[in-house]
Amino acid sequence: MFQLLSFLLAAANTTTPVGRIITDACPVYAPFFGAMGVTAALVFTVMGAAYGTAKASVGISNMGVMKPDLVIKAFIPVIFAGVIAIYGLIICVILVGGIKPNANYTLMKSFTDLGAGLTVGLCGLAAGMAIGIVGDSGVRAFGQQPKLYVIMMLILIFSEALGLYGLIIGILLSSVSDSYCPGAMLSPDNGTK
């Protein structure tokens, strides 16, 4: 941790135009919040995808005992659940691309990146839970009444859309651009004001 702080402070004190400026608006700890946005996005979407996969797989296993010929058709909820984790991966790649050790990173940008990660992550968690519950019940019902397949698919699509809404808002939040760092530069010599 000390090495990272030393590196960031050294980059801020260079005379190159690309150096990072450390001020009250752009503190050395600002990238932490962006990194937490990345973490939240991936952790929560993967939790949602894992729950959705596990819950739907229970229904597939139970239905497969009665009607093994329908198992492949009943696998759709697992695919829907897996896509949720991809939403988290997409926003992580976008957010990580904006965190650079030699570029200004303001508190505003770090908080919007945190918000983007939490938005995608929590929407993905909710969507994964919905997909799992619908997948479990829907596959069992579809095993007994094949006419329910289309209804199950529609409910799965609307459940998946919940995660997509989070991804869209997360991308909008991550596109906020702010690199203005007003205030006096902070250095190891003068500490804080």
N, C-alpha and C positions, 0 to 999 in steps of 0.2 A: 504494500500500500504506500509506504514511504517513497519507494522508487517511482511509482506512478505519479505521486504528487510532485516529486523533484523534477521528473521529466516534464510535466505540464508547466511548472513554474519556470523551468529553463526555456521552454518553448515560448513562454509569454515574454521573457526578458530579451529575446533575440531582436536584432535590428532588421531582420528580413520582413518584408511586407506580408508574408504568409503566417507569421507567428500568432500564437493565441494570446489574446488580451485577457487578463484576470482582473475583473472589477467586481463591484457589488452586484451588478446586473448579470455578470458572467463569472460566477464563482468557480473555483476549481472543482467543486463537487457537483456541478450541474450535470455532467454526463451520467452520474449515478441514476438520476431520475429517468433519463432516456433508456438506460440499460434495464431499469426495472420495468419500463414499458415493454421492452423486448421480452423480458422474462415472463411477465404476466400474460402477454399474448400467447406465447408458446405453451406455457404450463397449463393455462386454463382451457385452451382449445384442445390440447392433447388429452386433458382430463375428460372433456366433453366427448371427444371421439372415442376414448377408451370405454367410457360408460355406455355410450350408444352402441358400440360394437359388442360389448359383453352382454348387455341386456337383450339386444336383438338376436344375438347368437343363441341365447337360452330358448327363445321362441322358435328359432329355426330348428334347433335340436329336438325340441318337443314335437314340433310339427313333422319333422323328418321321420320320426318313428311311425307315425300314422300314414303319411303319404310321402315316401322317399322320392317319388318322381317329381315333386314340386320344390325340392330343396334349392335347385339352381335359380328358379324364379323367385324364391323367397330370400335370396341372398342380397337383394337390392338395399335393404336398410343398412347393411354393413358397409356398402359402398358409400351411401349417403353420409354415414358417420365418419368415414375416413376422409371425406372431402373437408370436413370441419377443421381437421388438423392442418390441411393445406392452407386454409385461410389464415391461420396463425403463422404459418411459415412465410406466407407472402408479406404480411405486415412486418414480420421480423427482418426480412431482407431489406425492406424499404427503410425501416427505422435505423438499422445498423449502418446503412449507407450514409446516414446523416451525422453519425457520431465519429468525428475525426479528431485526433489528439492535437493537431496543429491549426485547427479552425475554431473560430469563436462559436460558443454554444451557450446561448442565453438561458436564463431560468424559464422564460416564457416558452422557448422552444422545447426545453427539457420537460416541462409540465404538459405541453400539448402532446409530446411523444409518449409520456406516461399515460395520458388520457387515451391516446390512440391504442396503445397496447391493452389497457384495461377494457376499452370498448370492444375490441375484437375478441379478447379472451373471454370476457363474461358473456357476451352474446354467443360465442362458440360453445361455452359450457352449457348454457340454457338450450341451445339448439341440439347439442349432443344428447342431453337428457331427454328432450322431446322425441328425438329420433329413436332413441333406445326404447322408450315406453311405447311409442306408436309401433315400432318395429316388432317388439315382443307380442303385443296384443294383436296387431294387424296380421302378422304371419300366422298366428294360431287361428284367427278367425278365417283367414284366407284358406287355410288347410281344410276347414269344414265347409266353407261356402266360397267357391271360386269367383263369384260375382263381386266379392268385396275387394278384389285385387286393385281395381281402378281407384276406389275410394281410399285404400291404404296408400297408394302412390301419391294421390293428391295431398293427403295429410302429410306425407313425408316431404313433398316439395315445399309446402308451406312451412314446415319445421326447418328445413334447410335454408329457407329464405331468411329466417331470423339471424342465422350466422352471416349470411350475405349482407344484410343491413348493417351489421356491426363492421364488416370489412369495408363497406363503402364509406361509412362515417370515419373509420380509422384512417383510411387513405386521405380523406379530406383533412382530418386533423394533422396528419403527418406532413401535409403539403404546406403548412404554415411556415413561412420563412421569416426568420428574425436573427440577424447577426450583429445588431447595433449594441455595443457595450459601453454605455455612458458611465461616467464616474472616474475617479482617480484610480490609476493602476495600483494593484496590490502586489507587493513583493515580499520575499522573506525578511527584508530589512525593516520595513515599516509596519508589517502585520496588518491589523485592521485600523480603521480611522479612530 
